[in-house]
Amino acid sequence: MIGRFRVIRRLGSGAFATVWLAADDVLESQVAIKVLAENWAHHPDVRARFEQEAQVLRRADSERLVRVHDYGELPDGRPYQVMTYASGGTLSDRLANGPMPMGAALRTATAITEAVTVLHESGVLHRDLKPSNVLFDTVRGAERVLVADLGLAKAIAQASGFTVVVGTPGYMAPEQSLPGGGLDVRADVHAIGAMTYQMLTGQAPHYDRARVVAPSRLRPGIPRQIDRAVLRALHRDRRRRWESAAAFAAALDLSGRHRPLRRLTRFAGTTVAVAALATTGGATVPDGTPPGWIRVSDATGTISVAVPASWARDLRNDGWNPASIGLPGGISPGLQVGADLVGTGSTGPDDTSPMVLAGISGSIPPPAGATLPIHPTCVAQPGRRVAVGGLSGRVQRWTGCGGTGSSYSEVLLAGSSSVYLQLRQSDEVDRTDEVLRTLRVPSA
């Protein structure tokens, strides 16, 4: 017996603790009990860390994390935690059979990001995300992914003072191997990227001349957009990674599962009619579309924008996820239109084809409250204020990206509606204001 729980069998053990499956005969359920190893039970620092893990999990109290139900001490002084028992095994068990089906891999990766986002919102870095710390359980017939083992977790507020190298090789970010190098949430993003890579390919991130090989080279058929999302999560320079776990989840979502790519020439109805009118070279049409431009809208008709006809070859118009700029996640009205949304299959300066992403969301706060993407290979220009109809906000422009003539414009507007736009342009002519003048949203 451990407390009032009847031990059934050992589930596993590590360097610091052993986990037992036990029965709660009173509540007629099973639990997992983690007992600190005897040789560590009298080390004050290890004991404090064991207790801290239980406190963090109890405070977070999320269905995406293993929950701690009780904490106690055995007669010999060893502390223990009574936790959720996940009957479906670990991600490590599943990866022993090779790569996962692509849909399952992406769903699992997204679930992990959601769990880690809960931790980050609670002010905690995990620091040791790996397949053996990702568990599966079934609740009311639906499978659930849980993140466990916060033995190395630390407060984000203390990240600049970490002096001990911790983590698991193959998953830990490069900066984790540098004592005192300072960590932030992007260390956990790297680990999630490594697990996603392994779920898709069946092996840990594979390197060729110090660069990570795109997952699609190991498993043909993986969309290039997924390649880009995963490679960015694994970037050695954390400034080039996704800025949060939620942003990585949004990229996976936008890249693969919910964002079909369409060719404008396949459209019927009003969109084709507008396209035909816009390319005739006539005067600006009543909706504000300049001659030679094409107007596109999201699937709900909530937001629309016009772009030069040469930009309007590909369209995704079934929404966007505000988590991509660090805001609460969920699909909101939005579109992405560009000359080649499939792209070159890599991140950064190789993505030079013209593109506009436009999304609307009631959850966007005033412009100062959002985190606009940073483009490290570009030169930041002075930010400026801008007004569009009933909206106002700011524009941050980045030029000379990767030593080319390409540029990015990051735009956040607020008013009766709140709108985010990203423009990628391939030459030195800045059409940001021209595109903004064509923006149409409710009451703007």
N, C-alpha and C positions, 0 to 999 in steps of 0.2 A: 504494500500500500504506500502511496505517496499522499499524505494528508488523507482525505476521504476517498481518493481515487484508486481504483484497482488496476494495477499494472498488467497489461496483456503481453506486450513484447517490445523489444527495442526497434525503433525506426531507423536510427542512424547515430553516428557520433563523429565529432570533430576534435580539433585540438583543445577546445575549451569546454565543450559540453556534450552531453548525450541526450537524445530525444527519445522518449518512450511513448508508446500508444497506451492509453489507459481508458477505463470505463468509468463514467459517472452513473452509478447505479441508481441514484436518486432521480436524476433528470433523464435517465435512459438515453444517454448519448455518449459519444466518444470524444476524447480530447487528446491533444499532444502535450506532453510535459517535458520541458527542457530543464535539465539539471546541470548545474555548473560542476565541472570535473573536480574531484577531491584535491588534486595537486594544485589547483588554482583557487580553491575556495577561501584560502587564508591570505591571498594577495589583495590588499585593499584596493588597488587600482583596477584589477580585473573584476573584482566583486562589484565595485562602483559602476563599471561599464555594463555589467550584466543587469544591474538594477536600472540603469539609465535606459537600456534597451526596452525594458518592460514599461517604463514611464513614457517613452516616446510613442510606443505602439498604443498605449492606453489613451494618451492625449489625442492622437490622430483619430483613433476609433473609426476606421473606415472599412467598408466591405471589400475594398481593394487591397487591404493589408491584413496580414495575420493578426487576429485580435488576441490580447492578453486578458484572460478572465480572472486570474487570481495570481497571487505571489506569496510564496511561503518559504519555510526553511525546514530541512530534514533534521532529525535528532542529532546527526553528526555535524551540523552546521552548514551543510551545502544548501545554497538558495536554489529555488526552482520557480519556473513560470508555467502556468497552466494556460495553454493557447488553443486556438482553432486547429482542429485536425483536418488537413486537406487530403482526401482519400484518393485523389487522382494522380499522385506522384509529382515529380518535378519536371521542369523543362529539360534538365540534364538527361532524365530517363528517356524522354521522347527523342532527343537528339541522338541518342545511341543508335537509333534506327535510320539515321541519315537525315537529309533535308525534309522539311515539312511541306505539305501542300501550300502553294503560294498564298491562297486566301487565309488559311489557318495561321501561317507565319505572320501575315500583316495584322490579322485580328489580335494575335497574341502580343505582337510588338506594341500595338495601340493600347491594349489593356495594361501592359507594363508601364507605358508612359503615363497613363492615367493614375496608376498607383503612385508612381514616383512624383507626379505633380502634387498629389496630396501631401507627401512628405515635404516637398519644397515649400508648399504653402504653409506648412507647419513650422518652417524655419530649420529644416533638417536635411543634411546631405547623407545619402546612404553609404557611398564610398566603396561598396563591395558588391555591386550588382553582378550576378553571374547566373548561369542556368540552374545551378543547384539551389539558388535562393528564390526561384520562381516556382510556385506551387499551383496545382490545379485542384479544384473542388467542384462538386455538383450540388447546386441548390435549386430545389423545386424543378428538377429536370434540365436546368440550364448550367452549362459549364462556366466556372468563374476562375479567373486568374488572380492569384494572391502573391504579393511580394513579402518575403520573410527575411529573417536574420539581420537585424540592425545592430549587431555587435560592434561594428566599426563606425556606426553613424555618429555624426557630429553636428553641432549647431552651425548653420551657415554664417552666423555672425562671428564665429571664431575661425573662419576658413583661412584668413590671412596669417594665422598663427600656428598652423599645423606644422610640426617639425619632424614627425615620424612617418616613414614611408609605409603605407598600407594599401591593400588592394590585391587583386588576383591578376597575375600576368595574362595577357591576351584580352582582358576586358578593361583594365585600369587605364586611365588617360595618361599621356606622356608626362603631364605636369605632376601626377601623383608620385612619380619616381624621384622628384626633386624636393628634398626636405626644405620646408619654409617657402616653397614656390607659390603658395597661395592657391586655394581651390574655390570654385563656385559650382553652380548647378550644371555647368557644361561638362564637368567630370563625369557626372551620372549620365548625361546625354551620350557621351562616348561609349560607356558601357552598354547602354541600350542599343546603340548602333552596332556594336560588336555582336550582341546577341541576335539582332535582326539579321545581320550578315550570315551568322551561323545557321539560323533557322531557314534562310533562303537557299544556302549553298551546301549545308552539311559540314562546313569547316569554319574555323576561326578566320578572321580577316587575313587574306592572303596578299603578300607584298611582292612587288616586282620593282627592284631598284628603289626601294624605300617608299614606293607609292602603293596604295591599296589598289588591288585589281578589282575592277567593277564586278559586282555579283553576276551580271549577265554573261561574263566571260566564262564563269564556272558553271552556270546554269542558263543556257540559252532560253529565251522566252521571257525573261524578267524585263518589264518595261524600263525604258531608259530613264523615265522620271523616277522610278524607284531607285535605280542606280544612283542618281544625283542626290536623292534624299539621304540614302545610307552613307554615301561617300562624304557628304558634308558633315554628318554626325560623327564620322571617324576622323575628321581632319586633325592633323597633328597640332595645328595652330588653333587654339580654342576660340580665337577671335573670328575664325572662319566657320565655326560650328553653328548649329542651331542654338539660338540664345536660351532656349528652354526645352524641357521635355514636351510641353504642350505644342510648341512650334514644330518639333519633329513629328509629332502625331498628326498635326495638320498637314505637313508636307506629304506624309505617307497617304493620308486621306485624299488630298488633292491630286496626288500622283497616280494612284492606282485604282481605288475601289469605287469612288463615287463621281469620277470626273471623266466621262467619255469624251473623246476628241472628235470633233465634227469639222467637216469641210464646208465652208460657206456656200459653195456651189451646190450642195445637196439640199439647202433649205428651200422651202416653198412659202407661198403666201407673201405677207407684207415685207419680210426681210429681203427676199429676192427683189421685190418691187423697189424698195429703197436702194438696194445695191445697183440696180439698173439705172435708176435716176441719178444716183450719185456719181456714176462713172461716165455720164454723158458729157460732162464738162460744162453743164449749164450753171445757172445761178444757184446760190444757196437755197436749199429747200426750206419750207416753213418750219421744220423742226430744228433748224439751226445747223444742219449738216452742210459743210462747205462743198463746193464742186470738187469731184475727184475723190471724195471721202465716202466711207460706208458706215452707217449706223448699225450697231448691234445692241441687243438687250439681254438681260438674264431671262431664264425660263419663265419667271413669274411676271415679267414686264415691270418690275419695280425700279430698276436702274438701267440706264442705257448711256452709251457714249459713242462718238464717231471717231474713226481713225483713217489715215490715208489708205487708199484701196490696196496699195502694195503690202500693207501690214495685215490685211484682213483675209488670210488664207485659212487659218485654223481658229476654232472657237470651242471653249468650254463655258457653258452658261448655266449650269445647274447649281450654282452657289459657291461660297468660299467659307473658310473657317477663320474667325477673328483671332483664334489662338496663334495664328501665324505672326501676329505682331504683339503677342504676349497678353491677349485679352481672353475672357472666358470663352471656352470652345463651344462649338455647335454650328450647324450649317445655316448661313444667312444668305440673303439674295446677293449674287455676285457673278462676275464673268471674267474670263481671260481670253483675250483675242491677240493673235500674233501671226507673224509671217511663217514661223515654224515652232510650234509648241512642243513638238517631239524633241527638238534640239539636238545637240551633239553628243549627249550622254555623259557630260561632265559638269562640274560646278565652276562658277567663277568666270574669268574673262573669255572662255570659249563660248559662253552663251551670249552671242552678240546680235541675234536677230531681233528686230523691233517687236515689242510686246507691250500690252497694257493690261493690268489687272485692276478691276474696280469692284469694290464691295461695299455694301451698306449694312450697318448694324446699330441697333438701338443701344447696344452694350458699350459702344466706344465712348469713353469719357472725353472731356475737352482735350484738344491736341496735346497739351503738356502732360497728360496722363498716360499716353501710349508710348510704346517702345518701337521706333521705326528701325527697320533693318540697317545694318552697317555694311559697307562694301569696302573691305580692306585693300583690295587691289586698285581702288579708285582714289581720286583726289577730291576731298570734300570742299564744296563751294559754300560761301556764306548763305545761311538760311534766310528765307524771306517770307513775309506775310502775303496772303492772297485772299481775295473774295470772289466767290462764284455764286451768283444769285443770292439766295438767302443763307448761304453757308460762308464761313470764313475759317481760315486756318493757316497752315504753314507748308512751305515747300523746302525740302532739303535735296540739293542736286549733287551728284557725284560724277566726275568726268575722268577721261583718260583711263578708263578701266583696263587693267592688264596691259597698259602701254598702247592701247588702241584708241580709236575715235569713239568708242561706245561709251554710253553714259546711263545713269539711273536717276530718276526723279522720284522721291518719296513724298507723298502728299497725304495730309490728314486734315479733314474738314469737319466742322461741327456747326450745328444750328438746329433747325427743326428736324433735320436728319443728320446722321454722322456717316462719313464716307472716307474710305481709304483707297488710294490709287498708287500703283507703282508703274512707272513707265520705263521701259528699256529702249534706248535708241541707238542706232548703229552708225550714226554720223555725227558731225559736230553741229548740226542744225538742231536747236532746241525747240521742239513743238509742244512743250508742256502746257503753256498757256492756251495754245490753240485747242488742244484736246480738252482742257478743263472747261473752255467755253461751250463745248458741246455736251457736257455732262447734264443728264436729266434724272432727277430723283424727285420723290414726292415733296411738294411745297418748296421746290428750289428752282 
